[in-house]
């Protein structure tokens, strides 16, 4: 086991995938839409991976709205922002809905032996188009309430959570998938706004993911490559003890560190526990072959493993699932 998380080519294991799975430095896999055709295929793919590497973490981006990799056969989830849009000023109702949607998302994935989703988004809904409705709200207090309830639902289902994108991606317009966003605000302003949900929920967060955003008033490096952000502020000032995943090192916002091996070393040296390389199969394999495995698997890494298993048919027959799935449908239909 080691500090690299990568991905798979398609709906079944290729020779490239098998070579990757043979590398001791690989600690996990993230699945995408290209890895999903239907429920039976997903179950077989997961079984094939588990047969080779039963200890790997399996993850997916399954937030709801426009970020949901598995759809056909799964409940199609509303975006996080839709919860408060429909609930209006009734925060108690919104929190109840958030908890049930977190449970629903997590329970369905756990039925297919997926350990966790990279969720929830803790960013504020500000000027960032790539965040937008992925955020629960524009106000820190509302994000804290709704994301906290959503996390409770995930934990109900035996799934760990990942808060992203520390210290906040919502206040930059540029998309870090395509560019290298810069947030010029001073630390005090970031701490008083975007960081508030991360601080308030830190004790609940099994893991965090830093943003590929540069905050030059704090550090010239993007947060995911910054010792100041990850070690001095997140680990030191905030006292955070959970796992830290890098965001995808294939994104444009991560390109400044050089080739993929340099990007990986930069992320791990800065304070990330696990480095993600997505959509770059050959590059990920090259890194996996030279990256050293852990001498001992970190406890906080093991904490990301799924805690419970549930039978898919039993889940769908349960009253809680039926009510939560109906809620998801209802929220998606309101415009």
C-alpha positions in Angstrom: 0.0 0.0 0.0 1.2 3.5 -0.8 0.3 7.1 -1.2 -0.9 7.1 -4.8 -4.5 7.1 -6.0 -5.1 6.6 -9.7 -7.9 5.4 -12.0 -8.9 2.7 -14.5 -9.1 2.7 -18.3 -12.7 1.6 -18.8 -15.4 -0.9 -17.8 -13.1 -3.9 -17.4 -9.5 -4.3 -16.4 -6.9 -3.8 -19.1 -3.2 -4.8 -19.2 -2.4 -1.2 -18.1 -4.8 -1.4 -15.2 -3.4 -4.8 -14.1 0.2 -3.4 -14.2 -1.0 -0.5 -12.0 -2.7 -2.8 -9.6 0.6 -4.8 -9.2 2.4 -1.7 -7.9 2.8 -1.6 -4.1 2.7 2.2 -4.1 -1.0 2.2 -5.2 -3.3 2.9 -2.3 -6.6 3.5 -4.0 -8.6 3.9 -7.2 -11.1 6.6 -8.2 -13.8 5.5 -10.6 -15.3 7.7 -13.3 -18.3 7.6 -15.7 -16.2 5.7 -18.2 -15.8 2.9 -15.7 -19.6 2.4 -15.4 -22.0 0.8 -17.9 -24.6 -0.8 -15.6 -25.0 -2.2 -12.2 -23.8 -5.7 -13.1 -20.7 -4.5 -14.8 -19.8 -2.2 -11.9 -20.2 -5.1 -9.4 -17.9 -7.3 -11.6 -15.3 -4.5 -12.0 -15.1 -4.0 -8.2 -14.9 -7.7 -7.7 -12.0 -8.0 -10.2 -10.2 -5.2 -8.4 -10.8 -6.6 -5.0 -9.6 -10.1 -6.1 -6.2 -8.5 -6.9 -6.0 -5.8 -4.2 -8.6 -6.3 -1.5 -7.1 -3.6 0.7 -7.4 -0.7 -1.9 -9.6 2.2 -1.2 -12.3 2.6 -3.9 -13.7 6.0 -4.4 -15.9 8.1 -6.8 -17.1 11.7 -7.2 -20.8 11.3 -6.4 -22.0 14.6 -5.1 -25.2 14.9 -7.0 -26.3 17.4 -9.6 -23.7 17.6 -12.5 -21.1 15.6 -10.5 -22.5 12.1 -10.3 -20.5 9.4 -12.1 -22.9 6.5 -11.8 -26.5 7.1 -12.9 -28.3 4.3 -14.7 -29.8 2.2 -11.9 -28.6 4.6 -9.1 -30.8 7.3 -7.7 -30.1 10.5 -9.6 -29.3 13.0 -6.9 -30.0 16.7 -6.8 -27.2 19.2 -6.4 -26.3 20.3 -2.9 -27.5 23.8 -3.6 -31.0 22.6 -4.6 -31.7 21.5 -1.0 -31.8 25.1 0.4 -33.3 26.4 -2.8 -36.4 24.2 -2.2 -36.5 24.4 1.6 -36.4 28.2 1.6 -35.9 29.6 5.1 -36.8 26.3 6.8 -33.3 25.2 7.9 -34.5 22.3 10.0 -36.3 20.9 7.0 -33.2 21.5 4.8 -30.9 19.8 7.4 -33.2 16.7 7.5 -33.2 16.5 3.7 -29.4 16.9 3.6 -28.9 14.0 6.1 -31.2 11.7 4.1 -29.5 12.5 0.8 -26.1 11.9 2.4 -27.3 8.6 3.7 -28.9 7.7 0.3 -25.7 8.5 -1.7 -23.5 6.6 0.7 -25.8 3.6 1.1 -26.1 3.0 -2.6 -22.3 3.2 -3.1 -21.6 0.9 -0.2 -24.0 -1.7 -1.7 -21.4 -1.9 -4.5 -18.4 -2.0 -2.1 -17.3 1.6 -3.0 -15.5 2.9 0.1 -16.3 6.6 -0.2 -17.4 9.5 -2.3 -15.3 12.7 -2.5 -18.0 14.7 -0.7 -19.2 17.0 0.6 -18.2 20.3 -1.1 -17.6 22.9 1.7 -16.9 25.8 -0.6 -19.2 28.8 -0.6 -21.4 29.5 -3.6 -19.6 32.6 -4.7 -18.2 33.6 -8.1 -16.9 30.2 -9.1 -18.8 28.6 -11.9 -17.1 25.2 -11.4 -18.5 25.2 -7.8 -21.9 27.0 -8.2 -24.7 24.6 -7.3 -22.2 22.0 -6.0 -22.0 24.2 -2.9 -24.8 23.9 -0.3 -25.1 27.7 0.2 -23.3 31.1 -0.1 -23.3 31.7 3.7 -20.9 29.9 5.9 -23.5 29.1 8.6 -25.8 27.5 6.1 -22.9 25.4 4.7 -22.0 24.3 8.2 -25.5 23.2 9.0 -26.3 21.4 5.8 -22.9 19.8 5.1 -22.8 18.7 8.7 -26.1 17.0 8.4 -25.0 15.5 5.0 -21.9 14.1 6.7 -24.0 12.6 9.5 -26.0 10.8 6.8 -22.9 9.5 5.2 -21.6 8.3 8.6 -25.0 6.6 9.2 -24.3 4.5 6.1 -20.8 3.6 7.2 -19.1 5.9 4.7 -16.2 8.3 5.5 -16.4 11.8 4.1 -14.0 14.2 2.3 -14.5 18.0 2.8 -13.3 20.0 -0.2 -11.7 22.3 -1.5 -9.7 23.7 1.5 -9.4 26.6 2.2 -12.2 27.5 -0.3 -12.6 27.5 -4.1 -15.8 29.5 -4.3 -14.3 33.0 -4.4 -12.3 32.6 -7.6 -13.9 32.7 -11.1 -11.3 30.5 -12.9 -11.8 26.7 -13.1 -8.8 24.9 -11.7 -9.4 22.0 -14.1 -8.5 24.4 -16.9 -6.5 27.2 -15.4 -4.5 28.2 -12.3 -6.8 30.3 -10.2 -5.5 33.1 -7.9 -7.3 34.4 -4.9 -5.6 37.7 -3.8 -7.4 38.1 -0.5 -5.5 38.3 2.8 -5.6 35.4 5.2 -7.9 37.2 7.7 -10.6 37.6 5.0 -10.3 34.0 3.9 -10.5 32.8 7.6 -13.6 35.0 8.2 -15.4 33.6 5.2 -14.5 30.6 3.1 -12.5 28.8 5.8 -15.3 28.9 8.4 -17.0 25.6 7.3 -13.7 23.8 7.2 -12.8 24.9 10.7 -16.3 24.3 12.2 -16.6 20.8 10.7 -13.0 19.7 11.0 -13.7 17.2 13.8 -16.3 15.5 11.6 -14.2 15.4 8.5 -12.5 12.0 7.9 -10.5 13.6 5.1 -10.0 17.0 3.4 -8.9 17.9 -0.1 -7.1 21.2 -0.8 -7.8 23.4 -3.7 -5.6 23.9 -6.7 -5.9 27.7 -6.0 -3.0 30.0 -5.2 -3.5 32.5 -2.3 -0.4 34.7 -2.8 -1.1 36.8 0.3 -0.5 33.5 2.3 1.8 31.4 0.0 3.1 31.5 -3.6 2.3 27.8 -4.0 -1.3 26.5 -4.7 -2.8 25.2 -1.5 -2.3 21.6 -2.4 1.5 22.2 -2.8 1.8 24.5 0.2 3.4 23.6 3.5 2.0 26.8 4.9 -1.6 25.8 4.1 -1.3 22.1 4.9 1.2 21.9 7.7 1.2 25.3 9.4 -2.5 26.2 9.1 -4.5 22.9 8.6 -2.4 20.6 10.7 -0.9 23.3 13.1 -3.4 26.1 13.6 -6.5 24.1 13.1 -5.2 20.9 14.7 -6.6 18.7 11.9 -5.9 15.0 12.3 -7.7 13.4 9.3 -6.4 12.3 5.9 -5.4 14.9 3.3 -5.9 13.9 -0.4 -4.4 16.1 -3.1 -6.9 17.2 -5.8 -6.2 15.6 -9.2 -2.6 16.4 -10.2 -3.7 16.2 -13.9 -5.6 19.5 -13.5 -4.2 22.7 -15.0 -4.1 24.3 -11.6 -1.5 21.6 -10.6 0.7 21.8 -13.7 3.2 24.4 -12.3 5.1 21.8 -10.3 6.4 20.0 -13.4 6.0 16.4 -14.5 3.8 14.0 -12.7 6.5 12.6 -10.5 7.5 16.1 -9.4 3.8 17.0 -8.9 3.4 13.9 -6.7 6.5 14.6 -4.6 5.5 18.3 -4.3 2.0 17.3 -3.0 3.3 14.7 -0.6 6.1 16.9 0.7 3.7 19.7 1.3 1.6 17.6 3.5 -0.8 15.5 1.4 -1.1 11.9 2.6 -2.4 10.7 -0.8 -1.7 12.0 -4.3 -4.4 11.7 -7.0 -3.4 11.3 -10.7 -6.5 11.0 -12.9 -7.0 10.5 -16.6 -3.3 9.9 -17.2 -2.9 6.2 -17.3 0.7 5.8 -18.5 1.9 8.7 -16.3 0.2 7.3 -13.3 1.8 3.9 -13.9 5.2 5.5 -14.3 4.8 7.3 -11.0 3.5 4.1 -9.3 6.6 2.1 -10.4 9.1 4.5 -8.7 7.1 5.8 -5.7 7.9 4.1 -2.4 5.1 2.3 -0.6 4.4 3.0 3.0 6.3 1.2 5.6 3.2 1.3 7.7 -0.3 2.2 6.5 -1.5 5.4 8.3 -4.4 4.9 10.6 -6.1 7.9 9.1 -5.9 6.1 5.7 -7.5 3.0 7.1 -10.3 5.1 8.6 -11.5 5.8 5.0 -12.5 2.2 4.4 -16.2 1.4 4.3 -17.6 0.4 7.7 -20.7 -1.5 6.7 -22.0 -3.5 3.8 -25.6 -3.6 2.6 -27.4 -5.8 0.0 -28.7 -3.7 -2.9 -32.1 -5.3 -3.0 -32.5 -5.2 0.8 -31.6 -1.5 0.7 -34.1 -0.7 -2.0 -36.8 -2.5 -0.1 -36.3 -0.4 3.0 -38.6 2.4 3.9 -35.7 4.8 4.5 -34.4 4.2 1.0 -37.8 4.6 -0.6 -38.5 7.9 1.2 -35.0 9.2 0.4 -35.2 8.3 -3.2 -38.6 10.0 -3.5 -37.1 13.0 -1.8 -34.2 13.1 -4.4 -36.7 12.9 -7.3 -38.8 15.7 -5.8 -35.9 18.0 -5.3 -34.6 17.5 -8.8 -37.9 18.3 -10.3 -38.3 21.7 -8.7 -36.9 24.6 -10.7 
